[in-house]
Amino acid sequence: MRASGTGGVVVNNASVLGWRAQRGQAHYAAAKAGVMALTRCAALEAADYGVRVNAVAPSLAAHPHLAKVTTPALLEELAGREAFGRAAEPWEVANVIVFLAGDYSSYMTGETVAVSSQHP
């Protein structure tokens, strides 16, 4: 993108666990907090080249791989923590990614957008 001189967009994949704490997830939370910091720093470095860098941070998102690495009981507990009582569907997260990649977010850079229904 830098070499082309035409700008561009990067959307990183973070997680709300970069902000929140959850037992047994220190390694994952640290990695996602790192993605958030990388997003902020890369945004400053890329701005001179017309490149925007943002991140999306889903809370619980339903996908086949998640079911393979966790128990149904934990998934039910996590869904119960969401305001809507369910996980986000992949398309609901994808819509935010499309927004960040498109022109409607043309002034945004260095931001992490949560896709969650945090329990009140």
Secondary structure, DSSP 8 states (H G I E B T S, - for coil): -TTTTS-EEEEEE--GGGTS--TT-HHHHHHHHHHHHHHHHHHHHHGGGTEEEEEEEESSB--HHHHHHS-HHHHHHHHHTBTTSS-B-HHHHHHHHHHHHSGGGTT--S-EEEE--B--
